Amino acid sequence: MQALILYIPKSDHGSEVEEYATEFNSRYPGLKMILLDAESREGVAKCELYDILSYPSVIVFTDDMVLQNAWIGKLPQFSEVYAYMM
């Protein structure tokens, strides 16, 4: 399982998202929260693939890219993300 946050780094939520990902990775060292700029080429492709229009958004998907859950336009509780990653 993988968790990805799509966000815009130079926005009002940029530093909050980065702190969130750092804290998640600290609490769950075996899991990894990946940050991706929603305006980058890869970020735009992910947004189109998962129909994401609001940021920040957290998506959890399997290693073969099957969506498990998504929180669009918000940062969920760590325990919610963890539950989908296990």
Residue pairs with C-beta under 8 A, 6 or more apart in sequence:
1 31
1 60
1 61
1 62
1 63
1 68
1 84
1 85
1 86
2 32
2 34
2 60
2 61
2 62
2 63
2 85
3 24
3 31
3 32
3 33
3 34
3 58
3 59
3 60
3 81
3 84
3 85
4 33
4 34
4 35
4 36
4 46
4 58
4 59
4 60
4 61
5 17
5 20
5 21
5 33
5 34
5 35
5 36
5 56
5 57
5 58
5 75
6 36
6 38
6 43
6 46
6 47
6 52
6 55
6 56
6 57
6 59
7 13
7 14
7 17
7 35
7 36
7 37
7 38
7 55
7 56
7 57
8 14
8 37
8 38
8 39
8 55
9 18
9 37
11 55
13 55
13 56
16 56
16 75
17 35
17 56
17 75
18 35
20 33
20 75
21 33
21 34
21 35
23 78
24 31
24 33
24 78
24 81
25 31
25 32
25 33
27 78
28 78
28 82
28 85
31 82
31 85
33 81
36 42
36 43
36 46
37 43
38 44
38 46
38 47
38 52
38 55
38 57
46 52
46 59
47 53
50 59
50 67
50 70
52 59
52 70
52 72
53 72
54 72
54 73
55 73
56 73
56 74
56 75
57 70
57 71
57 72
57 73
57 74
58 70
58 71
58 74
58 75
58 76
58 81
59 67
59 69
59 70
59 71
60 67
60 68
60 69
60 70
60 81
60 84
60 85
61 67
61 68
62 68
68 84
69 80
69 84
71 80
